[in-house]
């Protein structure tokens, strides 16, 4: 990728950025809800936007080409998405994004780069965006990104020629996460995000697969994955000198909170929290999280056990044979052959001849 040469305003000429406006950057790459070309993540827009608005901040939206932009497939019934979809002002701004090249860094207190795999394509190669981010940083603005959004930060160089991320604590969509969820598009990426940030001197950190993780280093805020979005948005609010207003966490956040509780050693407390109010927790997300964490764990028992416990936390509230088979497979890898066989048999009783169940049973009896 070509290096971007920036003309940055001297520090002596800098002014204080606007106190109440956040510039939200989204990829304009998306087509057909992500089927033929990946775009941005609507969940990462809606959750952040609602937090910014609740804390008295204005939001503008920009993309490389300006105009309408297309998100990847998302659930419009998810409460935070439904709330933003009903906001005519917000949807109008997404339908007619501002062109990045037309903007001035001095107009914004913060720049927030939304993720989605599209961000790996058009944002790193867009020179006006790199210049805008560099100038915003030099002027004292907060610079933030979530999931694949930090791809826009990787090429940014400051007035002295150093990389923006050099020597600073950062995170983003990890190589481990990419290995499981990026197979369709990752082969076309210019680089893996984690590799690029490390190579440019970023001090990388990450949480277990798809767990929320927010890293704040002064005015630089990064989040690991989509579930880090509320934390990133509130970190931006705090970096702007405000105390985030109290709010009720959504079911995704509650789900992640009980998984964190489980992984911290309080399995009984996590199970009790879900049992008290299953509807308040996104139990399907808990099950999915455990399932993929188990896949990533391989035969590492230390990583596999909490993944198994996470799947079992969701199992009483789901009727998904794939989850049951995931639990059985984890038991098998941990040496609990009889438990694995019993679970597979329950699937075969309900769905005789199910290919995945038959294959797993052969492994158990092999």
C-alpha positions, -999 to 999 in steps of 0.1 A, spaced: 0 0 0 13 35 -8 24 56 21 2 87 26 21 120 28 2 144 50 3 182 54 -5 188 90 -12 222 105 16 233 129 8 229 166 11 267 171 -19 272 147 -41 246 163 -75 255 177 -97 237 201 -121 213 182 -159 217 184 -170 205 218 -201 186 209 -198 169 175 -186 134 168 -177 125 132 -187 89 124 -168 73 96 -183 44 77 -172 24 48 -189 29 14 -178 -4 1 -210 -24 9 -233 -40 -17 -263 -63 -14 -263 -63 24 -227 -76 24 -234 -105 0 -214 -93 -30 -192 -67 -11 -189 -61 26 -199 -28 41 -202 -14 76 -218 -29 107 -251 -12 115 -250 -24 152 -218 -4 156 -235 27 143 -267 24 162 -253 16 197 -227 43 196 -251 69 181 -277 63 209 -250 68 235 -236 99 219 -271 114 216 -279 105 253 -248 124 263 -256 156 245 -233 150 215 -242 157 179 -232 132 152 -222 136 116 -216 108 92 -190 106 64 -177 81 39 -150 82 12 -174 89 -16 -202 106 3 -239 99 -4 -257 67 5 -239 38 21 -250 2 27 -246 -19 58 -241 -56 61 -271 -77 70 -284 -69 105 -314 -75 127 -337 -45 124 -358 -57 154 -329 -55 178 -340 -26 201 -310 -4 195 -313 -8 157 -351 -3 158 -346 29 178 -321 43 153 -342 32 123 -370 53 138 -348 84 140 -354 103 108 -324 126 114 -300 97 118 -313 78 89 -312 109 67 -275 113 75 -268 77 67 -287 81 34 -266 111 25 -232 108 41 -207 137 38 -177 133 16 -146 130 38 -125 152 14 -149 181 20 -145 181 58 -123 201 82 -108 184 113 -114 215 134 -151 209 133 -151 178 154 -144 169 190 -140 132 181 -136 109 151 -152 75 155 -145 49 128 -171 21 125 -161 -14 116 -174 -40 93 -152 -58 68 -157 -31 42 -135 -9 64 -105 -31 54 -109 -21 18 -118 16 12 -107 33 45 -70 24 46 -64 36 10 -84 68 13 -57 96 17 -82 123 27 -93 102 57 -57 97 68 -51 134 66 -84 142 85 -75 118 113 -39 131 116 -51 167 117 -79 159 142 -53 142 165 -29 171 162 -57 195 171 -65 176 203 -96 156 192 -104 121 204 -97 94 178 -116 61 181 -123 30 161 -140 -4 167 -137 -39 153 -122 -35 117 -124 3 121 -88 6 133 -78 -3 97 -83 34 90 -57 43 118 -29 19 106 -17 41 77 -19 74 95 13 93 101 17 125 121 37 156 113 69 141 126 65 111 103 57 87 131 27 63 129 -3 74 150 -4 40 167 33 38 173 40 32 210 2 34 219 -20 7 233 -45 -6 207 -68 -34 199 -91 -44 170 -105 -75 153 -79 -101 162 -62 -127 140 -80 -154 160 -113 -138 153 -105 -133 117 -95 -170 113 -131 -180 123 -152 -152 109 -132 -137 80 -128 -166 56 -149 -152 28 -131 -118 25 -99 -120 46 -79 -134 16 -86 -101 -2 -76 -78 27 -44 -58 22 -32 -72 56 -46 -86 87 -56 -58 111 -37 -72 141 -5 -77 120 -7 -41 106 -12 -25 140 17 -45 155 40 -37 126 34 0 130 44 -1 166 10 -5 183 10 -21 217 -16 -48 210 -39 -65 235 -69 -87 231 -96 -105 251 -108 -140 245 -126 -146 212 -155 -121 206 -155 -109 242 -158 -71 247 -125 -53 250 -118 -16 250 -84 0 251 -80 37 260 -46 54 256 -51 91 263 -72 104 234 -69 71 214 -98 46 219 -100 12 202 -124 -17 206 -118 -53 196 -151 -64 181 -188 -54 176 -196 -63 213 -170 -36 223 -191 -8 208 -210 4 239 -177 5 258 -160 24 230 -188 50 228 -188 56 265 -149 58 265 -152 85 239 -177 104 261 -153 102 290 -123 112 269 -143 143 260 -145 152 297 -180 141 303 -195 114 326 -216 90 306 -253 91 317 -267 60 334 -285 37 310 -300 2 309 -277 -23 291 -292 -41 262 -295 -79 260 -262 -83 241 -244 -64 269 -262 -85 296 -252 -117 278 -215 -106 276 -216 -96 312 -228 -130 324 -202 -148 302 -175 -125 318 -189 -134 352 -187 -171 343 -151 -168 330 -142 -149 362 -151 -180 382 -187 -173 392 -205 -199 372 -234 -202 397 -239 -165 397 -240 -163 360 -265 -192 357 -287 -176 384 -287 -143 365 -298 -158 333 -324 -180 350 -340 -150 368 -347 -133 334 -337 -152 303 -354 -127 280 -331 -99 293 -301 -119 280 -294 -127 244 -291 -164 251 -285 -173 214 -255 -150 215 -242 -168 246 -246 -202 229 -229 -189 197 -201 -174 217 -194 -206 235 -196 -227 204 -170 -206 185 -148 -203 215 -148 -241 217 -139 -243 180 -110 -219 186 -98 -238 217 -90 -270 199 -77 -295 224 -65 -268 249 -84 -279 280 -78 -246 298 -96 -227 270 -121 -254 262 -136 -257 297 -150 -221 299 -162 -224 263 -181 -256 273 -196 -239 304 -207 -210 282 -225 -233 258 -241 -251 288 -252 -217 302 -273 -211 271 -285 -247 265 -316 -247 288 -330 -218 269 -323 -230 233 -335 -259 212 -306 -259 187 -292 -293 178 -260 -277 166 -254 -263 201 -260 -298 217 -235 -313 193 -210 -286 201 -214 -294 238 -210 -331 230 -179 -325 210 -164 -304 238 -171 -332 263 -154 -357 240 -123 -335 237 -122 -333 275 -124 -371 277 -160 -373 289 -170 -399 263 -202 -412 279 -215 -377 284 -208 -369 248 -225 -401 236 -256 -394 257 -259 -359 242 -255 -371 206 -282 -397 212 -307 -370 223 -301 -353 189 -305 -385 170 -337 -393 189 -352 -361 177 -336 -361 142 -328 -397 132 -300 -400 107 -287 -364 111 -254 -365 94 -234 -344 118 -247 -364 148 -239 -397 131 -204 -385 123 -198 -374 158 -211 -406 172 -187 -426 151 -159 -405 165 -170 -412 200 -172 -449 194 -141 -450 172 
